[in-house]
Amino acid sequence: MAADPGPETAARRPARGTARTPVRLAPPMDLDALIADPATRIVVCCGSGGVGKTTTSAALALAAAEAGRTVVVLTIDPARRLAQSLGLEELDNEPRRVDVPGADGELHAMMLDMKRTFDDIVAAHSTPERAEQILANPFYQSLSSSFAGTQEYMAMEKLGQLRASDQWDLIIVDTPPSRSALDFLDAPNKMSRFLDGTMIRLLMAPSRAGFKFASAGFLLFSRIVSKILGGQLLRDISAFVAALDTMFGGFRERAMATYELLRRPGTWFVVVATPEPDALREASYFVDRLSSEGMPLAGLVLNRTHPPATTALSATRAEGAAEEVAETAAEGAELAAAALRVHAERMQLAAREQHLADRFTSAHPEVPVRTVPAAAGDVHDLAGLRVMGEALTGPDADTPTGTPRTRVLPARRG
């Protein structure tokens, strides 16, 4: 029996005189059915930074509203262009209604303000006097605006708040633009580990009831940390920890509750990547993590692909034809040759992108894929979002070349 060709072999060019090895085809992803299904309550768009998660989230939210859902999209992108594309002057930490003429449903949008979200948590889960102490603390002000992982954790907190309100029947989350897509899933555990850390416990020890005198070990620790951090910063941290003591359990409970919310039926993850090695490598790690955590994966959106206008003319034939046309020196020959060369370059780029997509599918054959062509420019209005939404939710074979939306180029035949 012949051995399995393995993930790399399927993508290699076969030797001369041998048959082509068929690539493993990815299953199609039906995002149209997913966002229209009343059982779908949360869609999380995730991936590494710079792959188009924000635009993908907004386009899906618009498509869902036009399908009759009452949708809120939570974005992390502070760029004004997204607000402008939704017809709003600005976005803030509260949902705003977006006017979508002719839509059967409703679309609301908001932009996460992580410091305001943290402030709201403090106000909601402590007394007014204790909240005032925490909000005025310099260490808290730094923690709530710039501490590593705070943005991801606050995105999870805001998601939990939106779901608890039960005001929307679909929530679409654009995860923070982290270097690593895994940061979003790791945020609750990171925050919990920070609150449970050895230094935090030591700083908290003198403030606990019944701890009247600091031990010699703690005094030595305090002097060392004071030299490293500075006396004032150490006092700020100690005061912050003392004021926050009663809230520690709430942080852990909400972190676990939101994490479990992501695993329940009705939540789906959509991994977004571009056809670049680093982005697809990050997507692969994220898919593996979702699988190991038992979280529901809808599939991969391969964004900003470059399908050719036609697949009937190969790159090699186009280059050869360009040379022949240029040699004729006839009127318009130079322009025709240039067009043929552009097509050849586009075919080569599409082949490179398809090769990378095939490698991903070889490693994750069960993961559905949807390719989305790159837009001619930035999406700056509802019409642009609608075009992207059609690419995300349209029928699988409804493309100009007939190539399924799971692919950039048609599959090779054996």
C-alpha positions as CSV (number, residue, x, y, z in Angstrom):
1,M,0.0,0.0,0.0
2,A,1.3,3.4,-0.9
3,A,2.3,5.8,1.9
4,D,0.3,8.9,2.6
5,P,1.9,11.8,0.7
6,G,1.9,14.0,3.9
7,P,1.2,17.7,4.2
8,E,4.1,19.0,2.2
9,T,4.1,16.6,-0.7
10,A,0.6,17.5,-1.9
11,A,1.8,21.1,-2.5
12,R,5.0,20.4,-4.4
13,R,5.3,20.5,-8.1
14,P,5.4,16.9,-9.4
15,A,8.4,15.6,-11.3
16,R,8.3,15.8,-15.1
17,G,6.3,12.9,-16.6
18,T,4.4,12.0,-13.4
19,A,0.8,12.6,-12.6
20,R,-0.2,15.6,-10.4
21,T,-1.1,14.7,-6.9
22,P,-4.6,16.1,-6.1
23,V,-4.6,18.6,-3.2
24,R,-6.7,18.0,-0.2
25,L,-9.8,20.2,-0.5
26,A,-11.0,22.2,2.5
27,P,-14.7,22.0,3.4
28,P,-16.8,25.1,2.5
29,M,-17.7,27.5,5.3
30,D,-21.4,28.7,5.3
31,L,-21.2,31.9,7.2
32,D,-24.6,33.0,5.7
33,A,-26.3,30.1,7.5
34,L,-24.3,30.7,10.7
35,I,-25.2,34.3,11.2
36,A,-28.8,33.8,10.3
37,D,-29.3,30.9,12.7
38,P,-31.1,32.1,15.9
39,A,-29.1,29.7,17.9
40,T,-25.9,31.6,17.1
41,R,-25.5,34.2,19.8
42,I,-21.8,35.1,19.8
43,V,-19.3,35.2,16.9
44,V,-15.6,35.9,17.8
45,C,-13.4,37.0,15.0
46,C,-9.8,36.3,16.0
47,G,-6.3,36.2,14.5
48,S,-3.0,38.0,14.6
49,G,-2.8,41.7,14.1
50,G,-3.2,43.3,10.7
51,V,-5.3,40.6,9.0
52,G,-8.6,42.5,8.7
53,K,-10.5,41.3,11.8
54,T,-12.2,44.6,12.3
55,T,-13.5,44.9,8.8
56,T,-14.5,41.2,8.8
57,S,-16.4,41.7,12.0
58,A,-18.2,44.8,10.8
59,A,-19.1,43.2,7.4
60,L,-20.5,40.1,9.2
61,A,-22.5,42.3,11.6
62,L,-24.0,44.3,8.7
63,A,-24.9,41.0,6.8
64,A,-26.6,39.7,10.0
65,A,-28.6,42.9,10.5
66,E,-29.8,42.7,6.9
67,A,-30.7,39.0,7.6
68,G,-33.0,40.2,10.4
69,R,-30.8,39.8,13.5
70,T,-30.5,42.4,16.2
71,V,-26.7,42.7,16.3
72,V,-24.0,44.6,18.2
73,V,-20.4,44.6,17.0
74,L,-17.7,45.2,19.6
75,T,-14.6,46.5,17.9
76,I,-11.2,47.2,19.4
77,D,-9.9,49.2,16.5
78,P,-9.7,52.9,17.5
79,A,-9.4,54.1,13.8
80,R,-12.1,56.6,12.9
81,R,-12.5,55.0,9.4
82,L,-14.5,52.2,10.9
83,A,-17.0,54.6,12.5
84,Q,-17.2,56.5,9.3
85,S,-17.8,53.4,7.3
86,L,-20.8,52.7,9.6
87,G,-22.1,56.2,9.1
88,L,-21.2,57.4,12.6
89,E,-19.0,60.3,13.7
90,E,-17.4,58.3,16.4
91,L,-17.6,55.1,18.5
92,D,-17.3,54.8,22.2
93,N,-17.8,52.3,25.1
94,E,-21.6,52.3,24.7
95,P,-23.5,50.7,21.7
96,R,-24.7,53.1,19.1
97,R,-27.4,52.4,16.6
98,V,-26.3,52.3,13.0
99,D,-28.7,53.4,10.3
100,V,-29.0,50.6,7.7
101,P,-31.7,51.5,5.2
102,G,-33.9,48.5,4.2
103,A,-32.4,46.1,6.9
104,D,-34.9,43.8,8.5
105,G,-32.8,43.8,11.7
106,E,-30.8,46.3,13.7
107,L,-27.1,47.0,13.8
108,H,-25.4,48.6,16.8
109,A,-21.6,49.3,17.1
110,M,-19.3,50.1,19.9
111,M,-15.5,50.5,20.5
112,L,-13.9,49.1,23.6
113,D,-12.6,51.7,26.1
114,M,-10.6,49.4,28.4
115,K,-10.0,52.0,31.1
116,R,-13.7,53.0,31.2
117,T,-14.6,49.3,31.3
118,F,-12.2,48.7,34.2
119,D,-13.6,51.8,36.0
120,D,-17.1,50.4,35.6
121,I,-16.1,47.1,37.1
122,V,-14.6,48.9,40.1
123,A,-17.7,51.0,40.6
124,A,-20.0,48.0,40.3
125,H,-18.2,45.7,42.6
126,S,-17.1,47.9,45.5
127,T,-18.5,50.5,47.8
128,P,-18.3,54.2,46.7
129,E,-15.6,54.9,49.2
130,R,-13.5,51.9,48.2
131,A,-14.1,52.7,44.5
132,E,-12.9,56.3,45.0
133,Q,-9.7,55.0,46.6
134,I,-9.0,52.6,43.8
135,L,-9.8,55.0,40.9
136,A,-7.5,57.7,42.4
137,N,-4.6,55.3,42.9
138,P,-1.7,56.0,40.5
139,F,-0.8,52.3,40.2
140,Y,-4.4,51.5,39.2
141,Q,-4.4,54.2,36.6
142,S,-1.4,52.7,35.0
143,L,-2.7,49.1,35.3
144,S,-6.1,50.0,33.8
145,S,-4.6,51.8,30.7
146,S,-1.4,50.1,29.8
147,F,-0.8,46.8,31.7
148,A,0.0,43.9,29.4
149,G,-3.1,41.8,28.8
150,T,-5.6,44.4,30.2
151,Q,-7.1,45.1,26.8
152,E,-7.8,41.5,26.1
153,Y,-9.2,40.9,29.6
154,M,-11.5,43.9,29.3
155,A,-12.7,42.7,25.9
156,M,-13.8,39.5,27.7
157,E,-15.4,41.5,30.5
158,K,-17.4,43.6,28.0
159,L,-18.5,40.5,26.1
160,G,-19.8,39.1,29.4
161,Q,-21.7,42.3,30.1
162,L,-23.3,42.4,26.6
163,R,-24.4,38.8,26.8
164,A,-25.8,39.2,30.3
165,S,-28.0,42.2,29.1
166,D,-29.8,39.9,26.6
167,Q,-30.6,43.1,24.5
168,W,-29.0,41.7,21.4
169,D,-29.6,38.3,19.8
170,L,-26.1,38.3,18.2
171,I,-22.9,39.7,19.4
172,I,-19.9,39.9,17.1
173,V,-16.5,40.5,18.8
174,D,-13.4,41.9,17.0
175,T,-10.6,40.7,19.2
176,P,-7.7,43.1,20.1
177,P,-4.9,43.6,17.6
178,S,-2.4,41.5,19.6
179,R,0.8,40.2,18.2
180,S,-0.4,36.7,19.1
181,A,-4.0,35.5,18.5
182,L,-3.7,33.4,21.6
183,D,-3.6,36.5,23.9
184,F,-7.3,36.8,23.8
185,L,-7.9,33.3,25.2
186,D,-5.0,33.7,27.7
187,A,-6.1,37.0,29.1
188,P,-8.4,35.8,31.9
189,N,-5.8,33.3,33.2
190,K,-3.1,36.0,32.9
191,M,-5.1,38.4,35.0
192,S,-6.0,35.8,37.5
193,R,-2.3,34.7,37.8
194,F,-1.3,38.3,38.3
195,L,-3.9,38.7,41.1
196,D,-2.8,35.4,42.7
197,G,1.0,36.1,42.2
198,T,3.5,35.8,45.0
199,M,4.4,39.6,45.0
200,I,0.7,40.6,45.2
201,R,0.2,38.2,48.1
202,L,3.2,39.6,49.9
203,L,2.0,43.2,49.3
204,M,-1.4,42.2,50.6
205,A,-0.2,40.4,53.7
206,P,0.2,43.5,56.0
207,S,-3.3,44.7,55.1
208,R,-5.1,41.5,56.0
209,A,-7.1,41.3,59.2
210,G,-5.1,39.8,62.0
211,F,-1.7,40.6,60.5
212,K,-0.6,43.3,63.0
213,F,3.1,43.1,62.6
214,A,5.0,42.5,59.4
215,S,7.5,39.7,59.6
216,A,11.3,40.2,59.3
217,G,11.1,38.4,55.9
218,F,8.5,40.8,54.6
219,L,10.4,43.9,55.8
220,L,13.5,42.6,54.0
221,F,11.3,42.0,50.9
222,S,9.8,45.4,51.2
223,R,13.2,47.1,51.4
224,I,14.5,45.2,48.3
225,V,11.4,45.9,46.2
226,S,11.4,49.6,47.4
227,K,14.9,49.9,46.0
228,I,13.9,48.4,42.7
229,L,10.6,50.1,42.2
230,G,11.0,53.2,44.3
231,G,9.3,53.9,47.6
232,Q,6.3,55.8,46.2
233,L,5.4,53.2,43.6
234,L,5.6,50.5,46.2
235,R,3.3,52.5,48.5
236,D,0.9,53.0,45.5
237,I,0.9,49.3,44.8
238,S,0.3,48.3,48.4
239,A,-2.6,50.8,48.7
240,F,-4.1,49.5,45.5
241,V,-3.9,45.9,46.6
242,A,-5.4,46.7,50.0
243,A,-8.3,48.5,48.3
244,L,-8.8,45.8,45.7
245,D,-8.7,42.9,48.1
246,T,-12.5,42.4,48.3
247,M,-12.7,42.4,44.5
248,F,-10.2,39.6,43.9
249,G,-12.8,36.8,44.0
250,G,-15.0,38.7,41.5
251,F,-12.3,39.0,39.0
252,R,-11.7,35.2,39.1
253,E,-15.3,34.3,38.9
254,R,-16.1,36.6,36.0
255,A,-12.9,35.4,34.2
256,M,-14.1,31.8,34.5
257,A,-17.7,32.6,33.6
258,T,-16.7,34.4,30.4
259,Y,-14.3,31.7,29.5
260,E,-17.0,29.1,29.9
261,L,-19.4,31.3,27.9
262,L,-17.0,30.9,24.9
263,R,-17.4,27.1,25.1
264,R,-21.2,27.0,25.2
265,P,-23.4,26.1,22.2
266,G,-24.2,29.3,20.3
267,T,-20.7,30.6,20.3
268,W,-18.5,30.3,17.2
269,F,-14.9,31.4,16.5
270,V,-14.0,32.6,13.1
271,V,-10.2,32.7,12.6
272,V,-9.1,35.4,10.2
273,A,-5.7,35.3,8.4
274,T,-4.1,36.6,5.3
275,P,-2.3,34.4,2.8
276,E,1.1,35.0,4.4
277,P,3.3,32.4,6.2
278,D,3.3,34.2,9.6
279,A,-0.5,34.9,9.6
280,L,-1.3,31.3,8.7
281,R,1.1,29.9,11.2
282,E,-0.6,32.0,13.9
283,A,-4.0,30.8,12.6
284,S,-2.8,27.2,12.8
285,Y,-1.7,27.7,16.5
286,F,-5.1,29.2,17.3
287,V,-7.0,26.4,15.6
288,D,-5.0,23.8,17.6
289,R,-5.7,25.8,20.8
290,L,-9.4,26.0,20.1
291,S,-9.5,22.3,19.5
292,S,-7.6,21.4,22.7
293,E,-10.0,23.7,24.7
294,G,-13.1,22.2,23.2
295,M,-14.2,25.5,21.7
296,P,-16.4,25.7,18.6
297,L,-14.6,26.7,15.4
298,A,-16.6,27.9,12.4
299,G,-13.6,28.0,10.1
300,L,-10.9,30.1,8.5
301,V,-11.4,33.3,6.6
302,L,-8.5,33.7,4.3
303,N,-8.6,37.5,3.7
304,R,-7.1,39.7,1.0
305,T,-6.5,37.0,-1.6
306,H,-5.7,37.9,-5.2
307,P,-7.7,35.6,-7.5
308,P,-7.1,36.3,-11.3
309,A,-9.8,37.5,-13.6
310,T,-9.5,34.2,-15.5
311,T,-7.9,30.9,-14.8
312,A,-8.0,29.7,-18.4
313,L,-4.6,31.2,-19.2
314,S,-1.6,30.0,-17.1
315,A,1.2,32.3,-16.1
316,T,3.6,30.5,-18.4
317,R,1.4,30.8,-21.4
318,A,0.7,34.5,-20.6
319,E,4.4,35.3,-20.4
320,G,5.0,33.5,-23.7
321,A,2.1,35.3,-25.4
322,A,3.4,38.6,-24.1
323,E,6.8,38.0,-25.7
324,E,5.2,37.0,-29.0
325,V,2.9,40.0,-29.0
326,A,5.7,42.4,-28.1
327,E,7.8,41.1,-31.0
328,T,5.1,42.0,-33.6
329,A,5.5,45.7,-32.9
330,A,2.0,46.2,-34.1
331,E,-0.2,49.0,-32.9
332,G,-1.3,48.3,-29.3
333,A,1.1,45.5,-29.0
334,E,3.0,47.1,-26.0
335,L,-0.3,47.6,-24.1
336,A,-1.4,44.0,-24.8
337,A,1.9,42.6,-23.8
338,A,1.8,44.6,-20.5
339,A,-1.7,43.3,-19.8
340,L,-0.5,39.7,-20.4
341,R,2.4,40.2,-18.0
342,V,0.1,41.6,-15.3
343,H,-2.0,38.5,-15.7
344,A,1.0,36.3,-15.4
345,E,2.1,38.1,-12.2
346,R,-1.4,37.8,-10.8
347,M,-1.5,34.0,-11.6
348,Q,1.9,33.6,-9.9
349,L,0.7,35.5,-6.8
350,A,-2.5,33.4,-6.7
351,A,-0.5,30.2,-7.0
352,R,1.7,31.3,-4.1
353,E,-1.4,32.1,-1.9
354,Q,-3.1,28.8,-2.9
355,H,0.1,26.9,-2.0
356,L,0.1,28.4,1.5
357,A,-3.7,27.7,1.9
358,D,-3.1,24.1,0.8
359,R,-0.4,23.7,3.4
360,F,-2.9,24.9,6.1
361,T,-5.6,22.5,4.9
362,S,-3.2,19.6,4.8
363,A,-2.4,20.2,8.5
364,H,-6.1,20.9,9.3
365,P,-8.3,19.1,6.8
366,E,-11.4,19.4,8.9
367,V,-11.4,23.2,9.1
368,P,-13.7,24.9,6.6
369,V,-12.2,27.8,4.6
370,R,-13.7,30.9,3.0
371,T,-11.4,33.1,0.8
372,V,-12.1,36.8,0.5
373,P,-10.6,38.9,-2.3
374,A,-8.6,42.0,-1.4
375,A,-10.6,45.2,-1.9
376,A,-9.3,47.9,-4.3
377,G,-8.9,50.3,-1.3
378,D,-9.9,50.9,2.3
379,V,-13.5,50.1,3.2
380,H,-14.9,53.5,4.0
381,D,-18.7,53.2,3.8
382,L,-21.6,50.7,4.2
383,A,-21.4,49.9,0.5
384,G,-17.8,48.6,0.9
385,L,-18.8,46.6,4.0
386,R,-21.7,45.1,2.0
387,V,-19.4,44.0,-0.8
388,M,-17.1,42.3,1.7
389,G,-20.2,40.8,3.4
390,E,-21.3,39.3,0.1
391,A,-17.8,37.7,-0.3
392,L,-18.1,36.3,3.2
393,T,-21.6,34.9,2.9
394,G,-22.3,34.4,-0.8
395,P,-22.8,31.0,-2.4
396,D,-19.6,28.9,-2.6
397,A,-19.4,28.7,-6.4
398,D,-20.8,32.2,-7.1
399,T,-17.5,33.8,-8.4
400,P,-16.6,35.3,-11.7
401,T,-14.3,32.3,-12.6
402,G,-16.5,29.6,-11.0
403,T,-13.7,28.8,-8.6
404,P,-15.2,27.8,-5.2
405,R,-14.8,30.4,-2.5
406,T,-12.8,27.9,-0.5
407,R,-9.9,28.4,-2.9
408,V,-7.9,31.1,-4.7
409,L,-7.4,28.9,-7.8
410,P,-9.2,25.8,-9.0
411,A,-8.0,22.5,-7.6
412,R,-5.4,20.6,-9.6
413,R,-6.6,17.3,-11.0
414,G,-4.7,14.1,-10.7
